Amino acid sequence: MTEETPGFEEKPDVPSGATPDDAEPKAAPEEGAAPAGDVSADPGLVAQLDQVRTALGERTADLQRLQAEYQNYRRRVDRDRAAVKEIAIANLLTELLPVLDDIGRAREHGELVGGFKSVAESLETVAAKMGLQQFGKEGEPFDPTIHEALMHSYAPDVTETTCVAILQPGYRIGERTIRPARVAVAEPQPGAQAVKAEDAEEAPAADDKESGGPDEG
């Protein structure tokens, strides 16, 4: 029977190469303790995170507003640039209209020949490429928005105010009229519509008389 040395306790055997701490059991984590990296347990960090999120939302809204304003600015600039270009072209072509009128009169009188004809046709081609369009034809209804009546008369063969002669053609660029067509117009003769209406009413009556009227029983 061995004697125990007082004051000394037996320790479990420790494997070779292991530290004494490895032999001791680790204490279990306390219940309710917040894991590392969990900021929800710190009210200060939560408040800071909310502030950062709020600032980020405000900066994002500012950036979107600035981007929208820039897009609107670009659209206005492009629209103004196009309008200025159209006005400049319209002013240039307006100055050329008398020359085009002279070319048209020379063509009507058979004087558009030789080199003058080539130059005139080149000028008309360039004007057309710049968007100039000629309008105004005999027989079309009179439209005060695009026609300017210089002469007026009555005619029995028209049913509405009609352009019977084109004294000077009109010109437009796109939907913009830069000069109305100057025309001579004719209106139906006074009373002509009433006479035609009476003739239309008398025609069925005459047909009934010629057919002998309704059949007798």
DOMILO-150944 format. One record per residue (C-alpha): residue number from 0; residue in three letters; chain; x, y, z. Coordinates in nm, 2 decimals, padded with zeros to 4 digits. Layout:
BEGIN
> zalum; mivex; nulo; px; py; pz
> NUM; ALA; A; X; Y; Z;
...
***
This chain:
BEGIN
> zalum; mivex; nulo; px; py; pz
> 0; MET; A; 00.00; 00.00; 00.00;
> 1; THR; A; 00.15; 00.33; -00.11;
> 2; GLU; A; 00.15; 00.64; 00.08;
> 3; GLU; A; 00.00; 00.96; -00.07;
> 4; THR; A; 00.21; 01.26; -00.04;
> 5; PRO; A; 00.01; 01.52; 00.14;
> 6; GLY; A; -00.05; 01.85; -00.05;
> 7; PHE; A; -00.02; 01.70; -00.40;
> 8; GLU; A; -00.31; 01.60; -00.62;
> 9; GLU; A; -00.29; 01.36; -00.91;
> 10; LYS; A; -00.32; 01.52; -01.25;
> 11; PRO; A; -00.44; 01.35; -01.56;
> 12; ASP; A; -00.18; 01.24; -01.80;
> 13; VAL; A; -00.10; 01.49; -02.06;
> 14; PRO; A; -00.01; 01.37; -02.41;
> 15; SER; A; 00.33; 01.45; -02.53;
> 16; GLY; A; 00.35; 01.77; -02.73;
> 17; ALA; A; 00.04; 01.92; -02.58;
> 18; THR; A; 00.03; 02.22; -02.35;
> 19; PRO; A; -00.12; 02.20; -02.01;
> 20; ASP; A; -00.40; 02.43; -02.12;
> 21; ASP; A; -00.51; 02.17; -02.38;
> 22; ALA; A; -00.58; 01.93; -02.11;
> 23; GLU; A; -00.81; 02.17; -01.92;
> 24; PRO; A; -01.17; 02.17; -02.05;
> 25; LYS; A; -01.28; 02.49; -02.22;
> 26; ALA; A; -01.56; 02.68; -02.06;
> 27; ALA; A; -01.89; 02.69; -02.26;
> 28; PRO; A; -02.00; 03.03; -02.38;
> 29; GLU; A; -02.24; 03.20; -02.16;
> 30; GLU; A; -02.60; 03.19; -02.27;
> 31; GLY; A; -02.72; 03.53; -02.41;
> 32; ALA; A; -02.38; 03.65; -02.50;
> 33; ALA; A; -02.36; 03.84; -02.84;
> 34; PRO; A; -02.14; 03.67; -03.10;
> 35; ALA; A; -01.85; 03.85; -03.23;
> 36; GLY; A; -01.93; 04.10; -03.51;
> 37; ASP; A; -02.30; 04.14; -03.42;
> 38; VAL; A; -02.37; 04.51; -03.42;
> 39; SER; A; -02.74; 04.47; -03.32;
> 40; ALA; A; -02.63; 04.45; -02.96;
> 41; ASP; A; -02.47; 04.79; -02.97;
> 42; PRO; A; -02.72; 05.08; -02.99;
> 43; GLY; A; -02.44; 05.32; -03.09;
> 44; LEU; A; -02.34; 05.12; -03.39;
> 45; VAL; A; -02.70; 05.07; -03.50;
> 46; ALA; A; -02.76; 05.45; -03.49;
> 47; GLN; A; -02.44; 05.51; -03.69;
> 48; LEU; A; -02.55; 05.25; -03.95;
> 49; ASP; A; -02.89; 05.42; -03.98;
> 50; GLN; A; -02.73; 05.76; -04.03;
> 51; VAL; A; -02.50; 05.61; -04.30;
> 52; ARG; A; -02.80; 05.46; -04.48;
> 53; THR; A; -02.99; 05.79; -04.46;
> 54; ALA; A; -02.70; 05.98; -04.60;
> 55; LEU; A; -02.66; 05.73; -04.88;
> 56; GLY; A; -03.02; 05.76; -04.98;
> 57; GLU; A; -03.00; 06.14; -04.98;
> 58; ARG; A; -02.69; 06.13; -05.20;
> 59; THR; A; -02.85; 05.88; -05.44;
> 60; ALA; A; -03.16; 06.10; -05.47;
> 61; ASP; A; -02.94; 06.40; -05.54;
> 62; LEU; A; -02.75; 06.22; -05.81;
> 63; GLN; A; -03.07; 06.10; -05.98;
> 64; ARG; A; -03.21; 06.46; -05.97;
> 65; LEU; A; -02.89; 06.60; -06.12;
> 66; GLN; A; -02.89; 06.33; -06.39;
> 67; ALA; A; -03.25; 06.41; -06.48;
> 68; GLU; A; -03.17; 06.79; -06.49;
> 69; TYR; A; -02.88; 06.72; -06.72;
> 70; GLN; A; -03.09; 06.51; -06.96;
> 71; ASN; A; -03.35; 06.79; -06.97;
> 72; TYR; A; -03.08; 07.04; -07.04;
> 73; ARG; A; -02.94; 06.84; -07.32;
> 74; ARG; A; -03.28; 06.80; -07.48;
> 75; ARG; A; -03.34; 07.17; -07.46;
> 76; VAL; A; -03.01; 07.24; -07.62;
> 77; ASP; A; -03.07; 07.00; -07.90;
> 78; ARG; A; -03.42; 07.14; -07.96;
> 79; ASP; A; -03.29; 07.50; -07.96;
> 80; ARG; A; -03.01; 07.41; -08.19;
> 81; ALA; A; -03.25; 07.25; -08.44;
> 82; ALA; A; -03.48; 07.55; -08.42;
> 83; VAL; A; -03.19; 07.79; -08.49;
> 84; LYS; A; -03.08; 07.58; -08.78;
> 85; GLU; A; -03.43; 07.57; -08.93;
> 86; ILE; A; -03.47; 07.95; -08.89;
> 87; ALA; A; -03.14; 08.01; -09.06;
> 88; ILE; A; -03.23; 07.78; -09.35;
> 89; ALA; A; -03.57; 07.94; -09.38;
> 90; ASN; A; -03.42; 08.29; -09.39;
> 91; LEU; A; -03.17; 08.19; -09.66;
> 92; LEU; A; -03.43; 08.02; -09.88;
> 93; THR; A; -03.67; 08.32; -09.83;
> 94; GLU; A; -03.41; 08.54; -09.99;
> 95; LEU; A; -03.38; 08.30; -10.28;
> 96; LEU; A; -03.75; 08.29; -10.36;
> 97; PRO; A; -03.75; 08.58; -10.60;
> 98; VAL; A; -03.47; 08.40; -10.80;
> 99; LEU; A; -03.68; 08.09; -10.81;
> 100; ASP; A; -03.98; 08.29; -10.93;
> 101; ASP; A; -03.76; 08.43; -11.22;
> 102; ILE; A; -03.66; 08.08; -11.30;
> 103; GLY; A; -04.02; 07.97; -11.31;
> 104; ARG; A; -04.13; 08.25; -11.54;
> 105; ALA; A; -03.83; 08.19; -11.77;
> 106; ARG; A; -03.94; 07.82; -11.79;
> 107; GLU; A; -04.29; 07.91; -11.88;
> 108; HIS; A; -04.18; 08.14; -12.16;
> 109; GLY; A; -03.93; 07.89; -12.30;
> 110; GLU; A; -03.63; 08.10; -12.21;
> 111; LEU; A; -03.46; 07.85; -11.98;
> 112; VAL; A; -03.19; 07.72; -12.22;
> 113; GLY; A; -02.82; 07.67; -12.23;
> 114; GLY; A; -02.60; 07.73; -11.94;
> 115; PHE; A; -02.87; 07.93; -11.76;
> 116; LYS; A; -03.08; 07.62; -11.76;
> 117; SER; A; -02.81; 07.41; -11.59;
> 118; VAL; A; -02.75; 07.67; -11.33;
> 119; ALA; A; -03.12; 07.71; -11.26;
> 120; GLU; A; -03.17; 07.34; -11.22;
> 121; SER; A; -02.87; 07.31; -10.99;
> 122; LEU; A; -03.01; 07.59; -10.77;
> 123; GLU; A; -03.35; 07.42; -10.76;
> 124; THR; A; -03.19; 07.09; -10.66;
> 125; VAL; A; -02.99; 07.24; -10.38;
> 126; ALA; A; -03.30; 07.42; -10.25;
> 127; ALA; A; -03.50; 07.09; -10.25;
> 128; LYS; A; -03.22; 06.92; -10.06;
> 129; MET; A; -03.24; 07.19; -09.79;
> 130; GLY; A; -03.61; 07.10; -09.75;
> 131; LEU; A; -03.78; 07.36; -09.97;
> 132; GLN; A; -04.11; 07.23; -10.11;
> 133; GLN; A; -04.33; 07.41; -10.37;
> 134; PHE; A; -04.71; 07.39; -10.35;
> 135; GLY; A; -05.02; 07.54; -10.51;
> 136; LYS; A; -05.21; 07.38; -10.80;
> 137; GLU; A; -05.51; 07.49; -11.01;
> 138; GLY; A; -05.83; 07.33; -10.91;
> 139; GLU; A; -05.76; 07.27; -10.55;
> 140; PRO; A; -05.99; 07.41; -10.28;
> 141; PHE; A; -05.89; 07.75; -10.14;
> 142; ASP; A; -05.73; 07.73; -09.80;
> 143; PRO; A; -05.67; 08.07; -09.63;
> 144; THR; A; -05.39; 07.92; -09.42;
> 145; ILE; A; -05.17; 07.84; -09.72;
> 146; HIS; A; -05.33; 08.05; -10.00;
> 147; GLU; A; -05.35; 08.42; -10.06;
> 148; ALA; A; -05.63; 08.53; -10.29;
> 149; LEU; A; -05.52; 08.82; -10.52;
> 150; MET; A; -05.82; 08.79; -10.77;
> 151; HIS; A; -06.18; 08.69; -10.72;
> 152; SER; A; -06.45; 08.58; -10.96;
> 153; TYR; A; -06.76; 08.36; -10.99;
> 154; ALA; A; -06.79; 08.05; -11.20;
> 155; PRO; A; -07.08; 07.82; -11.27;
> 156; ASP; A; -06.88; 07.50; -11.27;
> 157; VAL; A; -06.74; 07.52; -10.92;
> 158; THR; A; -06.92; 07.41; -10.60;
> 159; GLU; A; -06.68; 07.57; -10.35;
> 160; THR; A; -06.42; 07.84; -10.34;
> 161; THR; A; -06.15; 07.71; -10.58;
> 162; CYS; A; -05.81; 07.81; -10.69;
> 163; VAL; A; -05.85; 07.86; -11.07;
> 164; ALA; A; -05.50; 08.01; -11.13;
> 165; ILE; A; -05.17; 08.01; -10.95;
> 166; LEU; A; -05.02; 08.36; -10.98;
> 167; GLN; A; -04.72; 08.27; -10.76;
> 168; PRO; A; -04.64; 07.93; -10.61;
> 169; GLY; A; -04.61; 07.89; -10.24;
> 170; TYR; A; -04.32; 07.74; -10.05;
> 171; ARG; A; -04.28; 07.55; -09.73;
> 172; ILE; A; -04.01; 07.38; -09.52;
> 173; GLY; A; -04.15; 07.08; -09.35;
> 174; GLU; A; -04.47; 07.19; -09.19;
> 175; ARG; A; -04.37; 07.56; -09.18;
> 176; THR; A; -04.50; 07.78; -09.46;
> 177; ILE; A; -04.25; 08.05; -09.56;
> 178; ARG; A; -04.47; 08.20; -09.83;
> 179; PRO; A; -04.83; 08.13; -09.92;
> 180; ALA; A; -04.94; 08.05; -10.27;
> 181; ARG; A; -05.08; 08.36; -10.44;
> 182; VAL; A; -05.39; 08.26; -10.64;
> 183; ALA; A; -05.70; 08.37; -10.83;
> 184; VAL; A; -06.01; 08.21; -10.68;
> 185; ALA; A; -06.36; 08.15; -10.81;
> 186; GLU; A; -06.68; 08.10; -10.61;
> 187; PRO; A; -07.01; 07.95; -10.72;
> 188; GLN; A; -07.24; 08.20; -10.88;
> 189; PRO; A; -07.51; 08.34; -10.64;
> 190; GLY; A; -07.82; 08.13; -10.67;
> 191; ALA; A; -07.66; 07.85; -10.86;
> 192; GLN; A; -07.69; 07.61; -10.56;
> 193; ALA; A; -08.06; 07.70; -10.52;
> 194; VAL; A; -08.12; 07.63; -10.89;
> 195; LYS; A; -07.94; 07.30; -10.87;
> 196; ALA; A; -08.14; 07.20; -10.56;
> 197; GLU; A; -08.47; 07.28; -10.74;
> 198; ASP; A; -08.36; 07.08; -11.05;
> 199; ALA; A; -08.28; 06.79; -10.82;
> 200; GLU; A; -08.63; 06.81; -10.66;
> 201; GLU; A; -08.81; 06.84; -11.00;
> 202; ALA; A; -08.63; 06.54; -11.15;
> 203; PRO; A; -08.80; 06.27; -10.94;
> 204; ALA; A; -09.14; 06.43; -11.01;
> 205; ALA; A; -09.09; 06.43; -11.38;
> 206; ASP; A; -08.99; 06.06; -11.37;
> 207; ASP; A; -09.32; 05.98; -11.19;
> 208; LYS; A; -09.52; 06.16; -11.46;
> 209; GLU; A; -09.34; 05.98; -11.74;
> 210; SER; A; -09.40; 05.64; -11.57;
> 211; GLY; A; -09.78; 05.71; -11.55;
> 212; GLY; A; -09.79; 05.74; -11.18;
> 213; PRO; A; -09.87; 05.46; -10.94;
> 214; ASP; A; -10.05; 05.15; -11.07;
> 215; GLU; A; -10.42; 05.16; -11.03;
> 216; GLY; A; -10.59; 04.86; -10.88;
***
